[in-house]
Amino acid sequence: MSSKEQAPISNSIQQAVEKFREEFKQKSFSGRHSELGKMINCVICSRRHRSAEICLQRFAKNEQGVELIAKGYGHGKGRLHRHWNRRSLQVVDLTRRLIPSYPNGEEDFKKARSRALNLLRKIWHATSQRVQAQQKLSRRINRG
């Protein structure tokens, strides 16, 4: 047989080829290209990519090479400079406003801070009492 001539294809082989082509048309892209893998929503990198691409978590480390993990949490380092909460901001603000009324240095700063905390605790307690009284009244009204 010369290289130009082809051997006749048997009927069973021809049927198998046509069956393969029909099944191939029905498959998804990842089914046709299994080496690429399926698309996934990656939890680690927050992107959508192929499962063949593997993402690894990398944690921040300090100068000694120790991973920085936020206190009480088992993941990541959190913020380096955490945001202040509302009550802490109120304490700082009132302390700064009270400092001019105390003439001495560091000792008076501590006094101003403790005075600010005492004043704010009274305000916070009164606020919570007011809310609780309103809740009690509301629940009594709703009971009928």
C-alpha positions as CSV (number, residue, x, y, z in Angstrom):
1,M,0.0,0.0,0.0
2,S,1.3,3.4,-0.8
3,S,1.2,6.4,1.6
4,K,-1.5,8.1,-0.5
5,E,-4.0,5.3,-0.2
6,Q,-6.0,4.8,3.0
7,A,-7.2,1.5,4.3
8,P,-11.0,1.2,4.3
9,I,-12.5,2.1,7.7
10,S,-14.7,-0.6,9.2
11,N,-18.3,0.2,10.0
12,S,-17.9,-0.2,13.8
13,I,-15.0,2.3,13.9
14,Q,-17.0,4.8,11.8
15,Q,-20.0,4.5,14.1
16,A,-17.7,5.0,17.2
17,V,-16.2,8.1,15.6
18,E,-19.6,9.6,14.9
19,K,-20.8,8.7,18.4
20,F,-17.8,10.4,19.9
21,R,-18.4,13.6,17.8
22,E,-22.0,13.8,19.0
23,E,-21.1,13.3,22.6
24,F,-18.3,15.9,22.2
25,K,-20.8,18.5,21.0
26,Q,-22.9,18.0,24.1
27,K,-20.0,18.5,26.6
28,S,-19.2,21.8,28.3
29,F,-16.0,23.6,27.7
30,S,-14.4,22.0,30.8
31,G,-15.7,18.6,29.7
32,R,-14.0,19.0,26.3
33,H,-10.8,20.3,27.9
34,S,-10.4,18.3,31.1
35,E,-6.8,19.4,31.5
36,L,-7.9,22.9,32.3
37,G,-10.4,21.9,35.0
38,K,-13.7,23.4,36.1
39,M,-14.3,27.0,37.0
40,I,-14.6,27.7,40.7
41,N,-15.2,30.6,43.0
42,C,-12.0,30.7,45.0
43,V,-12.5,31.4,48.7
44,I,-8.8,32.3,49.2
45,C,-8.3,34.9,46.5
46,S,-11.9,35.9,46.0
47,R,-11.7,35.5,42.2
48,R,-13.2,33.1,39.7
49,H,-10.7,30.9,38.0
50,R,-10.0,27.3,36.9
51,S,-9.5,24.6,39.5
52,A,-6.1,23.7,38.0
53,E,-4.8,27.1,39.3
54,I,-4.1,26.5,43.0
55,C,-4.1,29.5,45.4
56,L,-2.2,29.4,48.7
57,Q,-2.9,31.6,51.7
58,R,0.1,33.8,52.7
59,F,0.1,35.4,56.1
60,A,2.0,38.5,57.1
61,K,5.1,38.0,59.1
62,N,7.1,40.2,61.4
63,E,10.9,40.8,61.3
64,Q,11.6,37.5,63.1
65,G,9.5,35.5,60.6
66,V,6.6,34.8,63.0
67,E,3.2,34.9,61.5
68,L,1.1,37.9,62.8
69,I,-2.3,36.6,64.0
70,A,-4.8,38.9,65.6
71,K,-5.5,38.1,69.2
72,G,-8.4,35.8,69.7
73,Y,-8.7,35.0,65.9
74,G,-7.3,32.1,64.1
75,H,-6.8,33.9,60.8
76,G,-4.7,36.6,59.3
77,K,-3.2,39.6,61.1
78,G,-6.2,41.9,61.1
79,R,-5.5,45.7,60.9
80,L,-2.2,47.1,62.1
81,H,-4.1,50.2,63.3
82,R,-7.5,49.1,64.2
83,H,-10.5,51.5,63.9
84,W,-11.7,53.0,67.2
85,N,-15.2,52.0,68.3
86,R,-17.8,54.7,69.1
87,R,-17.4,54.5,72.9
88,S,-13.6,54.7,72.8
89,L,-13.8,57.8,70.5
90,Q,-16.2,59.4,73.0
91,V,-13.7,58.8,75.8
92,V,-10.8,60.3,73.8
93,D,-12.9,63.3,72.8
94,L,-14.1,64.1,76.3
95,T,-10.6,63.5,77.8
96,R,-9.1,66.0,75.3
97,R,-11.8,68.5,76.3
98,L,-11.2,68.0,80.0
99,I,-7.3,68.2,79.9
100,P,-7.2,72.1,79.9
101,S,-9.0,72.1,83.3
102,Y,-6.1,70.1,84.9
103,P,-2.9,72.1,85.1
104,N,-0.2,69.3,85.7
105,G,1.2,66.9,83.2
106,E,0.9,63.0,83.1
107,E,-0.8,62.7,86.5
108,D,-3.6,65.1,85.4
109,F,-4.0,63.3,82.2
110,K,-4.9,60.1,84.1
111,K,-7.3,62.1,86.3
112,A,-8.9,63.7,83.2
113,R,-9.3,60.3,81.6
114,S,-10.8,58.7,84.7
115,R,-13.2,61.7,85.0
116,A,-14.2,61.3,81.4
117,L,-14.8,57.6,81.9
118,N,-17.0,58.2,84.9
119,L,-19.0,60.9,83.2
120,L,-19.5,58.7,80.1
121,R,-20.5,55.7,82.1
122,K,-23.2,57.7,83.7
123,I,-24.4,58.9,80.3
124,W,-24.3,55.3,78.9
125,H,-26.1,53.9,81.9
126,A,-28.9,56.6,81.6
127,T,-29.2,55.9,77.9
128,S,-29.5,52.1,78.4
129,Q,-32.1,52.7,81.2
130,R,-34.1,54.9,78.8
131,V,-34.0,52.3,76.1
132,Q,-35.0,49.5,78.5
133,A,-37.9,51.6,79.8
134,Q,-39.1,52.2,76.2
135,Q,-38.8,48.4,75.5
136,K,-40.7,47.5,78.6
137,L,-43.5,50.0,77.6
138,S,-43.6,48.8,74.0
139,R,-43.8,45.1,75.1
140,R,-46.6,45.9,77.5
141,I,-48.5,47.7,74.8
142,N,-48.0,44.8,72.4
143,R,-49.2,42.3,74.9
144,G,-52.5,44.0,74.8
